[in-house]
Amino acid sequence: MSVQTTKRRLSPASIEALKGERPIVSLTAYTTPIARLLDPHVDFLLVGDLLGMVLYGLDTTVGVTLDMMIAHGQAVMRGSERSCVVIDLPFGSYQESKEQAFRSAARILKETGCSAVKLEGGAEMAETVDFLVSRGIPVLGHVGLMPQLVNTTGGYRSVGRNEKEVAKIRRDAKAIDDAGAFAIVVEGTVEPVAREITATLRAPTIGIGASPACDGQILVSDDMLGLFNDFKPRFVKHFAELAPAISKAVEDYANEVKARTFPGIEHTFQVKR
């Protein structure tokens, strides 16, 4: 009898253990082909609810459903082998109660095979995070700018610019840390505040629009790859400019089709004599 061995994925515990050892690398992924390309280079892949805007053209993440997250989570799991895969709990799937959060999170883990879920929220979600973690569901926290609250905060803007906001971020980060999150995303938070909470938390911080002092960094892959030209957030660096290359390739294809130079005879199937 032969035993088939598989590569061991990084776990939430191994991500947590990287604090103080080396920076943690993360990117978003929504599809199998992209997951395959990213997997060898990152510590964890986040199937974020921003897919609603990136892939589906929604104005916000609020319209994303649990079914959408599970479908894309399954795709990313099929395309990855070593990365820890984390999937967002979408808006409305966990805020009602800790029991609702458990049902949603358990469904995600069961139907995708991923390692953890992410949820947005600070002190008000600490009890839920503790409830999930104590029942075997690793949680990635998310404080600072929280996109799911766009309708109550009035838009996407950096936070931590006054004492009230600073106090809230400190309180939120500590509450989620104490609740047992294995790591915490700190988004859109002014640099000195992000640096400060990174130094005080047990869990590693994952910055996006935060501080180089964070224990790790995450970007939306489509932003990092330069697939969008219309808007570039301050915190994004384009490590490639794929949008112009794709546009030029499509232009060349269209021109060759119209000129009947593609397909050539070498691109067709012939009857063997």
N, C-alpha and C positions, 0 to 999 in steps of 0.2 A: 504494500500500500504506500503510495507516495503522498507526501504532504506538500501542498502548494503554499508557498510563502508570499506575502505581499509586503510592499514597502510600508514602513510605519509612518503615519502622519504625525506632524507636530500636534501636540495637544494644548488645550488652554493652560494646563499647568506648566508646560514647557515654555509657553509664551510669557507667562507670569514670571518664570524663573530668569528670564533674560534681563530683568530690571537690574541695572548696575553692571551688567556683563557686556552688552553691546546694544546698539540701536536696533529696534524692531522694524522690519520692513513690511508694509502692507499696501495693497491696491484693491480696487473694486473689480469684480468680474460678474458677468451676467450670462455668458454663453460658454459652451464647451470649447470652441476653438480658442477663444481668448484665455480661458482658464489654462489650457495646455501651454500657451506661450508664457504665461506669468508664473505658473507653478514652480519652475526650478529656481526662481529668483526671490521669492517672497516667503515670509514666515506665516502670514495668514491672508486669506482671500476673504473679502467682505462682499456678500451678495446684498448690496444696500438697496433701500427702497427708492433711492434716486433713479433706479431703473425706470420708474414711472415717467420721469422727465427725459432721461437720456434715450430710452428705447421707444416709449409710447407717446411722447410729445405732450404729456400732461403739464399743466402750469405749476403744480406743486406735487409733493409726495402723498398728499392726503388721500388721493383716489386709489392708491395701490392696495391690492387685496392680498389676503393670506394665500389664496390659490396661486396668484402671480409669483409670490415669493418662493413658494414651494416648487413651482415649475422651473424657475430659473436656478434655484438651489440644486435641484436634481441635475440640471445641465452642467453646472460648475463642478459638482462632485464627479460627474463622468469624465470631466476634462482635467482633473487634478489627482495627484498621487501623494504628495508629501506635505502640502500646505494644510494648516488648520483652516477649516472653512466655517465662517460665521455668517448667519443669516439674520437680517433685520426682522423684528416684529413690526408689521405695518400699523399705521394709525388705526385705532379702533379695535385692535386685536388683543390689547392687554391693559388698557387704562381703566376699564370698568371695575376690575377686581383682581386680586392676586390669583384667584382660582381661574378666572378667564385667561390670565397670562399663562398659567401652567398648561391649560388645555391647548392653547395656541402653540406654545413652545414645544410641548410634547409631540404635537402633530408634526411640526417642522422637523424635529429630530428623527422621528419614526419614518417619515415619508422621504427624507432626503439622505439621512445618514451623516449629516453634518455634525460638528463638534460643539457648537454653542450658538446662542442667539444674542442679538443686540437690541437694547431698548433705550429710548430717550427718556430723560427725566432725572431730577435730583432728589432732594429730601423726600418729596412726595411719593417717589417710587422706591425708596429704600426698603420698605417692608416687602414689596413685591420681589425685589432682587433677592432678599434674604430667603423668601419663601421658595423661589425657584432653585437657588443654589443648594439649600438644605434638602431639596428633593431630587438632586442629581442633574440639574440643568445649569451648565456654566453660562455666565452672563458677561457680556461686554457692555459696560456702561457708556453713557454719552451725555456730557454736560457742556455748558457754554451756549453757543448758538445751537438751537434745536429746530431743524427744519419742519418737523411735524406740528410745531406751534406757530407756524407762520401767520395763521389767521388771528391769533391773539397778540402776537408781538409786533405786528404791523410790517412784516417784511424780513428780508435777510440782511442783517447788519451785525457788525462785530460788537461784542459785549465786554464789559469790564472797564467802562470809561468813566464810571462814577462810583462812589463808595457803596451805594446801595447795590449796584450790580456786582461789585467785587465781593461784597459780603455774601451775596447769594451764590456766586460761583464757588467760593470757599466752602460754604455750608453744603452745597449740593455734592461737590467732589468728595468731601469727607464722609457724607452719609452713604454714598454709593460704595466708597472704599470700605467703610465699616460693614456694609451689608454683604461683602464678599465677592464683588465683581473681580474677575481675573485680570482685567485691564479696563481702562476708561478712555474713550475718545474725548478729546478736548477740542472743540471746534469754534472758530471765529472768536477767539478770546485774546485780548491784548497781551502782548508778549510778557511783560513783567509778571502778570497774574498767572499765566500758564507756567512760567518758570517756577514761580513760588509754589504752586500746588504740586508740581512734579516732584519737588524736593521734600514735600511733607507727606505724600501718600505712600501707602504700602504697595498698592497696585501700580504697574507701569502706566504711564499716560501715552496716548497715541495722538499726536498733534495733526491738525489740519487747519491752517490759518491760525496757528498758535505760537509755538516757540521752538527754536532749534534745540533747546534744552529738554524738550519732551523725550521720553524714553523710546519713542518710535514715531514714525510718520506714516500717513496714509494720504493718497490722492485718488480722485476718480480717474480711472484709466483713460477714459475718453478725453479728459482734460490734459493729462500728462502726455498723451500721444499726439495732441494737436489736431483732434478730429473736429473741433469747433473753432470757427473764426470770428463769430459774431460777438462773443463775450469772453473775456479772460479775467477771472478773479485775481486779485492782488497776490494771493497765496499760491497761485498755480505757476509752475514752470513747465514749458513745453519741451520735453526731452526729444521730441520729433515733431515734424510738421506734416502729418499724413493727409490732412484735408486737401491741400493743393495737389499732392501727388495723386490722390484718388480722383479728383476733378479732372486732372490732365489725362489720366488713364481712360476715364469714361469718354472724354472728348475725342481721344485718338480712336477708341473703339467705334464711336458713332460715325466718325469720318470714314473709317475703313469699311463699315457696313454700307454706308451711302455710296461709296466709290466702288463697291463690289470687289474690294481687295481682301476682304475677310468675309467668310472663310476661304482659304486657299484650298487647292486640291489636297494638300497634305493634312488638312483638318477634316477630311471626309472619309467615309468607309467605302471601299471599293470591292467589287466582286472578284474573287480570285479565279483566274482562268486555269 
